[in-house]
Amino acid sequence: MKKISNRMVRVLAAVSVLFILGAWRAEAGLIKVDQTIWGMDCAPCAYGMEKGLKKLVGIKRVQVSLNKGNAVIEFVSDVKEPTLADIRRVVRDSGFTPKEAKVKISGTLKVQEHNVLLLQVGEMNYVLKPVDKTKAAWQRLQKAANGSTITVTGKVPAGHSDEIFVDEALL
Amino acid sequence: MRMWFIFFVLLILTTTQVRAEGHGPAFGLATPTLGKGQWSSDTTVMALGTKKDTSLMTREWVGHGITEDLQATLGFPLSATIDKLSSPPRTRFASMMGAFGDVEGSLLWRFHRQAPGVGSRFETTMILGGSVPTEDKRGGVRVGPSLNEAVVTGYASRTVYGWLGGGFQHYFERGDDRLGDLPYASVVLGWRPPAFRQDYPKPDWRIFGESLAEFPRKDRINGAMDPNSGGEKILVGPSLLGLYGQWGVEVGVLLPVYQRLNGIQPDEKYRIKIVFTWWF
């Protein structure tokens, strides 16, 4: 009985370690991006854009719309790349203009001096900014612990690929 | 009968090769778009008829996006002209493709680009190219290399298109012969019918109304101006472009509405062009 118990304890311990490691690695990086694109008028434009985005590592799904003027990109779990800057580079290389993007992204919260909040994803740091400081999502972020894993949804303005104006935050 | 049989064989052969430009008009100047690193292939079958004769030829045009605003192209005849005109008009046939029998390389620099909103852009492109002939003589004149420069500005959107451009092709001497310079200009208006404004990857069709003006100067043969060369002409006509994913097909016709040709040159009756394009 004692032998079985020790074995069970070892198995449980091993499973727990694996679970903790898995949890620590899970969901860091872009989850979904809705990137607005100006200038695409025709089928080959959309085809070229789709092809260029699908070449990036870590892409699960791409849907390009000419009428809405956007590309919706879903990402494979737990990849630090590509970044939003990579997505926008592909848009520019295709000959079009990237505008505002809506993002859903996970990472580690870093609280800096003067209460500046950063979302760290790999080597990339996104500056988190409030849409409205009284909003519940921003209040939750203010109270979150330094180093906690968070998922935020928000808008990234054109020309500033490292700033997120937060709409929602999950801790 | 032989001519039409060969025409349809070529049509079938090029159709089976289609996998994925036709982005703009068939004859006029435009501002083609290729992303950085992208390639395109345009395979063309074209016919030009005069009051005396008809020619039929095939031509290939390959494009490569060096950057999103700089493109290199190479146009060349795919085969010896199937039926050649004994007295060919001085023309580029279609402004972007190069003249009959020439191998032409060009750089297209889109130096102005502006996206005012979803699905639309203004842009202006400068074209600089050079050609070498694949034939010794053209219409009795020894053919030398040429330089071609053009500029075109335009608007592309999900509903309407428009381009306005002009260019100048200068042939160099070969011995005492020289083909006359060719100033040219084009205006193109396009419309995407509402039924074809559905989203990617649904089929995308549009109609163009094209006009092309050419003002060829006189040739020089053995040092003397040839009185039976040069003139001016304006041609207009429709073209229809269909795109699906990475490939496209375009058909266009131009008919002369005005021509004044020097000497005893036969008037042009029509130009017809069919293009198969794919992007890869």
Interface residues (C-beta under 8 A of the other chain):
Chain A: T36 I37 W38 G39 M40 D41 C42 A43 P44 C45 A46 Y47 G48 M49 E50 K51 G52 V64 S65 L66 N67 K68 G69 R92 D93 S94 G95 F96 T97
Chain B: A20 E21 H23 T33 L34 G35 K36 G37 Q38 G65 T67 E68 D69 R110 R113 A115 P116 G117 V118 G119 S120 R121 A156 S157 R158 R197 Q198 D199 Y200 P201 P203 D204 L243 Y244 G245 Q246 G248 W279
